[in-house]
């Protein structure tokens, strides 16, 4: 059941992007390796995607909401698995896994169409 409106999803995207970009410093795992740069890069991608999505909070309105949702699923899975893919799970894995699962859950629960049709 998709219960999250696209407007709330958009706000959550901006908050998640900022938290991911800042997470190495907020959670104290800044070491300059993949554990640092994966969440920073994913945060930047989420921010750009949020700005370009056709919903109430998008600025450029290029990416359709269904494509955004599929991208979120992919990004979330990648982020959740990144500590094991890049072999830094002995150092830190919790924030990556938590944010990845959060992104996947948000994608699964978000409606596919905006409440109001934005103008192109």
C-alpha positions in Angstrom: 0.0 0.0 0.0 1.5 3.3 -1.1 0.8 5.8 1.6 3.5 8.4 1.3 2.5 11.4 -0.9 5.0 12.5 -3.5 5.3 15.9 -1.8 6.5 14.2 1.4 8.8 11.9 -0.5 10.4 15.0 -2.1 11.0 16.6 1.3 12.4 13.4 2.6 14.7 13.2 -0.4 16.2 16.6 0.4 16.7 15.7 4.1 18.2 12.3 3.2 20.6 13.9 0.7 21.9 16.4 3.2 22.2 13.8 6.0 24.1 11.4 3.6 26.5 14.1 2.5 27.2 15.1 6.1 27.1 11.6 7.6 30.9 10.9 7.5 31.4 13.9 9.7 28.2 13.6 11.8 28.8 9.9 12.6 32.6 10.1 12.8 33.7 7.8 10.0 35.5 10.2 7.8 38.6 8.4 6.7 38.8 9.4 3.1 38.0 6.0 1.6 34.9 4.4 0.2 33.2 4.5 3.6 33.3 8.3 3.3 32.7 8.9 -0.4 29.9 6.4 -1.1 27.3 8.2 1.1 28.6 11.6 -0.1 28.2 10.6 -3.7 24.8 8.9 -3.1 23.6 12.0 -1.3 24.6 14.2 -4.2 22.8 11.9 -6.7 19.7 11.9 -4.5 19.8 15.7 -4.4 20.1 16.1 -8.1 17.4 13.5 -8.7 15.1 15.3 -6.3 15.7 18.6 -8.1 14.9 17.0 -11.4 11.8 14.9 -10.5 8.3 15.8 -11.8 6.6 16.2 -8.4 5.6 19.1 -6.1 9.2 19.6 -4.8 11.1 19.2 -8.0 12.7 22.3 -9.6 13.3 21.1 -13.2 10.6 18.4 -13.5 12.3 16.2 -16.0 12.3 12.7 -14.3 8.9 11.0 -14.1 8.0 9.8 -10.6 7.9 6.1 -11.5 11.5 6.4 -12.8 12.5 8.2 -9.6 11.1 5.3 -7.6 13.0 2.7 -9.5 16.1 4.7 -9.1 15.5 5.0 -5.4 15.2 1.3 -5.1 18.5 0.8 -6.9 20.3 3.5 -4.9 18.9 2.2 -1.6 20.0 -1.4 -2.3 23.5 -0.2 -3.4 23.9 1.9 -0.3 22.8 -0.8 2.0 25.2 -3.3 0.5 28.1 -0.9 0.0 29.9 -1.8 3.2 30.3 -5.4 2.0 30.8 -4.6 -1.7 33.7 -2.2 -0.9 34.9 -4.2 2.1 34.7 -1.6 4.8 32.1 -3.4 6.9 34.7 -4.0 9.6 35.1 -0.2 10.0 31.5 1.0 9.7 28.3 -0.4 8.2 25.4 0.9 10.3 24.7 4.3 8.7 25.0 2.9 5.1 22.7 0.0 5.8 20.2 2.1 7.8 19.9 4.8 5.1 19.8 2.2 2.3 16.9 0.4 4.0 15.2 3.8 4.7 15.5 4.7 1.0 14.1 1.4 -0.2 11.2 1.6 2.3 10.4 5.1 1.2 10.4 4.0 -2.4 8.1 1.1 -1.8 5.6 3.2 0.2 5.5 6.3 -2.1 2.6 6.9 -4.4 3.5 6.9 -8.1 1.7 10.0 -9.2 1.9 13.5 -7.6 -1.3 14.9 -5.9 -1.4 17.8 -8.4 0.0 17.6 -11.9 3.0 20.0 -12.0 3.4 22.3 -15.0 6.3 21.4 -17.3 
